[in-house]
């Protein structure tokens, strides 16, 4: 197998199995942001190579990325697409629909905080 980089060098753990990317290593454009991902067994992933639109990974064990289960000892290509938001004037937030249920619900905390200002 060619020289590999641990997938953990590419991502930062946020909570549980939810990760953000360390930086955009695809095209190094600081204006391009990558969506957070849900990964089970991130330590079982090695990055083989990357290009401007994809990374090639190899799994050493069973892995799950977002809703996709990956088999052990296989090579996969993760493709990225650019979403042009140049017309957006304010900040926007995006996430992959498969990780919505993986994010803890903070609604009650937010409502409790708001109640202290509204009487």
Backbone as CSV, one residue per row, in Angstrom:
resi,resn,N_x,N_y,N_z,CA_x,CA_y,CA_z,C_x,C_y,C_z
1,UNK,0.850,-1.174,0.000,0.000,0.000,0.000,0.902,1.246,0.000
2,UNK,0.537,2.269,-0.773,1.343,3.496,-0.797,1.320,4.195,0.559
3,UNK,2.156,5.211,0.693,2.209,5.963,1.942,0.828,6.539,2.257
4,UNK,0.409,6.394,3.510,-0.923,6.846,3.901,-0.826,7.884,5.014
5,UNK,-1.914,8.614,5.176,-2.035,9.603,6.244,-3.259,9.205,7.066
6,UNK,-3.147,9.165,8.383,-4.333,8.841,9.189,-5.445,9.863,8.934
7,UNK,-6.662,9.376,8.813,-7.809,10.251,8.592,-7.943,11.253,9.743
8,UNK,-7.514,10.847,10.922,-7.599,11.733,12.091,-6.755,12.999,11.917
9,UNK,-5.773,12.987,11.026,-4.998,14.196,10.733,-5.817,15.208,9.931
10,UNK,-6.906,14.772,9.334,-7.746,15.631,8.498,-8.941,16.205,9.246
11,UNK,-9.294,15.610,10.402,-10.544,15.974,11.075,-10.322,16.301,12.548
12,UNK,-11.275,17.038,13.118,-11.301,17.349,14.553,-12.600,16.829,15.128
13,UNK,-12.507,16.122,16.244,-13.708,15.605,16.889,-14.433,16.747,17.587
14,UNK,-15.736,16.857,17.325,-16.562,17.878,17.974,-17.269,17.248,19.170
15,UNK,-18.202,16.351,18.910,-18.908,15.612,19.951,-19.217,14.221,19.424
16,UNK,-19.135,13.253,20.308,-19.393,11.862,19.929,-18.645,11.521,18.650
17,UNK,-19.360,11.162,17.596,-18.720,10.812,16.323,-18.898,11.895,15.267
18,UNK,-19.167,13.109,15.694,-19.327,14.226,14.769,-17.990,14.962,14.660
19,UNK,-17.547,15.170,13.432,-16.238,15.769,13.177,-16.357,16.972,12.243
20,UNK,-15.413,17.874,12.397,-15.238,18.956,11.426,-13.872,18.734,10.772
21,UNK,-13.669,19.348,9.654,-12.404,19.219,8.935,-11.399,20.197,9.529
22,UNK,-10.147,19.764,9.667,-9.091,20.644,10.175,-8.949,21.888,9.312
23,UNK,-8.926,21.679,8.020,-8.782,22.756,7.050,-9.156,22.199,5.692
24,UNK,-9.298,23.057,4.744,-9.596,22.609,3.388,-8.282,22.203,2.722
25,UNK,-7.984,20.925,2.729,-6.753,20.421,2.109,-6.977,20.045,0.652
26,UNK,-8.184,20.266,0.152,-8.476,19.911,-1.232,-7.909,20.957,-2.184
27,UNK,-8.356,22.206,-2.014,-7.869,23.243,-2.913,-7.234,24.423,-2.173
28,UNK,-7.163,24.322,-0.843,-6.541,25.341,0.007,-7.139,26.733,-0.150
29,UNK,-8.362,26.823,-0.637,-9.051,28.105,-0.766,-9.781,28.369,0.545
30,UNK,-9.386,29.411,1.276,-9.976,29.670,2.593,-11.450,30.028,2.512
31,UNK,-11.925,30.427,1.348,-13.347,30.739,1.189,-14.197,29.479,1.057
32,UNK,-13.580,28.360,0.745,-14.297,27.099,0.596,-14.296,26.365,1.929
33,UNK,-15.474,26.055,2.426,-15.629,25.344,3.690,-16.193,23.954,3.420
34,UNK,-15.828,23.007,4.249,-16.314,21.638,4.112,-17.334,21.357,5.203
35,UNK,-18.400,20.633,4.856,-19.443,20.294,5.812,-18.925,19.325,6.861
36,UNK,-19.453,19.435,8.078,-19.113,18.474,9.121,-19.586,17.083,8.700
37,UNK,-18.930,16.075,9.238,-19.285,14.701,8.900,-19.418,13.861,10.169
38,UNK,-20.207,12.807,10.060,-20.368,11.826,11.122,-19.546,10.603,10.731
39,UNK,-18.633,10.200,11.606,-17.754,9.062,11.294,-17.693,8.115,12.482
40,UNK,-17.974,6.850,12.235,-17.759,5.809,13.230,-16.482,5.077,12.861
41,UNK,-15.604,4.900,13.819,-14.314,4.220,13.643,-13.370,4.999,12.727
42,UNK,-13.239,6.284,12.996,-12.343,7.130,12.194,-10.907,6.631,12.231
43,UNK,-10.528,5.949,13.309,-9.165,5.418,13.423,-8.909,4.266,12.451
44,UNK,-9.948,3.777,11.804,-9.811,2.677,10.833,-9.742,3.197,9.391
45,UNK,-9.494,4.503,9.229,-9.442,5.104,7.882,-8.067,5.709,7.647
46,UNK,-7.511,5.416,6.493,-6.251,6.007,6.047,-6.510,6.767,4.748
47,UNK,-5.943,7.953,4.620,-6.070,8.731,3.383,-4.913,8.341,2.481
48,UNK,-5.247,7.902,1.265,-4.230,7.507,0.297,-3.767,8.686,-0.545
49,UNK,-4.732,9.488,-1.014,-4.376,10.662,-1.823,-5.556,11.614,-1.858
50,UNK,-5.285,12.829,-2.293,-6.360,13.801,-2.442,-6.144,14.616,-3.715
51,UNK,-7.246,15.163,-4.205,-7.212,16.052,-5.363,-8.068,17.262,-5.014
52,UNK,-8.330,18.124,-5.970,-9.159,19.307,-5.698,-10.616,18.962,-5.465
53,UNK,-11.052,17.768,-5.854,-12.468,17.433,-5.718,-12.734,16.120,-4.987
54,UNK,-11.699,15.452,-4.486,-11.939,14.176,-3.813,-10.757,13.767,-2.944
55,UNK,-11.042,12.797,-2.061,-9.963,12.112,-1.344,-10.192,10.616,-1.522
56,UNK,-9.102,9.885,-1.602,-9.160,8.433,-1.701,-8.749,7.885,-0.339
57,UNK,-9.607,7.035,0.218,-9.345,6.476,1.538,-9.285,4.959,1.462
58,UNK,-8.646,4.368,2.456,-8.618,2.913,2.605,-9.070,2.600,4.026
59,UNK,-9.982,1.644,4.162,-10.485,1.253,5.476,-9.753,0.009,5.969
60,UNK,-9.385,0.016,7.230,-8.738,-1.164,7.814,-9.708,-1.941,8.698
61,UNK,-10.916,-1.431,8.816,-11.978,-2.071,9.571,-13.304,-1.509,9.100
62,UNK,-14.396,-2.004,9.674,-15.707,-1.473,9.294,-15.827,-0.032,9.747
63,UNK,-16.369,0.819,8.865,-16.468,2.254,9.099,-17.835,2.727,8.634
64,UNK,-18.324,3.793,9.253,-19.547,4.429,8.782,-19.273,5.922,8.645
65,UNK,-19.565,6.467,7.463,-19.452,7.901,7.217,-20.831,8.392,6.829
66,UNK,-21.350,9.340,7.629,-22.729,9.796,7.505,-23.635,8.574,7.511
67,UNK,-24.416,8.311,6.504,-25.299,7.138,6.495,-24.719,5.951,5.731
68,UNK,-23.489,6.060,5.299,-22.908,5.029,4.432,-21.962,4.119,5.208
69,UNK,-22.279,2.820,5.196,-21.407,1.846,5.840,-20.353,1.383,4.845
70,UNK,-19.098,1.401,5.283,-17.980,0.998,4.436,-17.399,-0.308,4.959
71,UNK,-17.050,-1.174,4.048,-16.487,-2.466,4.415,-15.011,-2.325,4.772
72,UNK,-14.514,-3.298,5.509,-13.102,-3.325,5.895,-12.224,-3.698,4.705
73,UNK,-11.019,-3.174,4.700,-9.992,-3.497,3.705,-10.423,-3.179,2.278
74,UNK,-11.070,-2.044,2.115,-11.499,-1.586,0.792,-11.023,-0.154,0.592
75,UNK,-10.953,0.246,-0.665,-10.575,1.610,-1.030,-11.803,2.324,-1.567
76,UNK,-12.003,3.558,-1.119,-13.155,4.366,-1.506,-12.704,5.758,-1.919
77,UNK,-13.501,6.380,-2.758,-13.266,7.767,-3.144,-14.418,8.607,-2.588
78,UNK,-14.075,9.634,-1.831,-15.074,10.581,-1.327,-14.979,11.811,-2.216
79,UNK,-16.076,12.113,-2.915,-16.091,13.253,-3.836,-16.756,14.450,-3.178
80,UNK,-16.220,15.622,-3.464,-16.741,16.876,-2.941,-17.221,17.733,-4.095
81,UNK,-18.249,18.531,-3.833,-18.727,19.480,-4.832,-18.739,20.864,-4.216
82,UNK,-18.521,21.850,-5.047,-18.528,23.231,-4.604,-19.926,23.795,-4.758
83,UNK,-20.434,24.366,-3.685,-21.729,25.030,-3.713,-21.467,26.528,-3.756
84,UNK,-21.752,27.151,-4.870,-21.468,28.577,-5.039,-22.466,29.404,-4.237
85,UNK,-21.976,30.055,-3.216,-22.806,30.929,-2.386,-22.272,32.353,-2.435
86,UNK,-21.664,32.727,-3.548,-21.058,34.051,-3.668,-22.087,35.166,-3.566
87,UNK,-23.353,34.884,-3.842,-24.397,35.896,-3.755,-24.926,36.090,-2.348
88,UNK,-24.550,35.222,-1.435,-25.040,35.324,-0.057,-24.327,36.464,0.656
89,UNK,-25.097,37.346,1.245,-24.517,38.508,1.932,-24.265,38.241,3.412
90,UNK,-25.056,37.367,4.019,-24.904,37.058,5.439,-24.364,35.648,5.601
91,UNK,-23.955,35.315,6.822,-23.450,33.981,7.084,-24.523,32.928,6.870
92,UNK,-24.130,31.790,6.377,-25.049,30.674,6.165,-24.446,29.429,6.790
93,UNK,-25.317,28.522,7.184,-24.872,27.272,7.772,-25.501,26.120,7.018
94,UNK,-24.689,25.109,6.729,-25.149,23.934,6.006,-24.723,22.690,6.770
95,UNK,-25.479,21.612,6.572,-25.068,20.310,7.081,-25.648,19.235,6.176
96,UNK,-25.039,18.095,6.196,-25.543,16.963,5.438,-26.765,16.422,6.174
97,UNK,-27.836,16.157,5.439,-29.093,15.759,6.080,-28.975,14.477,6.900
98,UNK,-28.004,13.638,6.605,-27.876,12.378,7.335,-27.336,12.563,8.751
99,UNK,-26.801,13.737,9.089,-26.260,13.904,10.433,-27.168,14.731,11.346
100,UNK,-28.328,15.117,10.872,-29.230,15.940,11.688,-29.544,15.270,13.017
101,UNK,-29.830,13.973,13.002,-30.174,13.289,14.254,-28.958,12.988,15.125
102,UNK,-27.768,13.251,14.657,-26.537,13.008,15.434,-26.150,14.217,16.282
103,UNK,-26.738,15.361,16.002,-26.399,16.593,16.707,-27.304,16.735,17.927
104,UNK,-26.720,16.975,19.102,-27.554,17.101,20.299,-28.495,18.302,20.195
105,UNK,-29.690,18.120,20.694,-30.702,19.163,20.652,-30.456,20.140,21.800
106,UNK,-30.227,21.396,21.493,-29.972,22.435,22.506,-31.153,23.397,22.618
107,UNK,-32.302,22.997,22.088,-33.467,23.884,22.080,-33.878,24.298,23.485
108,UNK,-33.945,23.354,24.433,-34.382,23.685,25.791,-33.417,24.646,26.476
109,UNK,-32.135,24.474,26.259,-31.141,25.389,26.835,-31.346,26.789,26.261
110,UNK,-31.552,26.877,24.956,-31.776,28.165,24.309,-33.035,28.836,24.860
111,UNK,-34.127,28.078,24.998,-35.373,28.637,25.514,-35.219,29.114,26.957
112,UNK,-34.503,28.354,27.778,-34.260,28.781,29.158,-33.462,30.080,29.196
113,UNK,-32.474,30.210,28.327,-31.683,31.441,28.263,-32.519,32.628,27.816
114,UNK,-33.402,32.421,26.875,-34.254,33.501,26.385,-35.245,33.933,27.466
115,UNK,-35.782,32.981,28.240,-36.791,33.280,29.260,-36.269,34.257,30.310
116,UNK,-34.978,34.258,30.564,-34.453,35.184,31.564,-34.516,36.635,31.111
117,UNK,-34.693,36.862,29.815,-34.799,38.222,29.284,-36.224,38.625,28.949
118,UNK,-37.100,37.650,28.845,-38.501,37.928,28.501,-39.348,37.631,29.736
119,UNK,-40.086,38.639,30.170,-40.953,38.441,31.351,-42.287,39.054,31.089
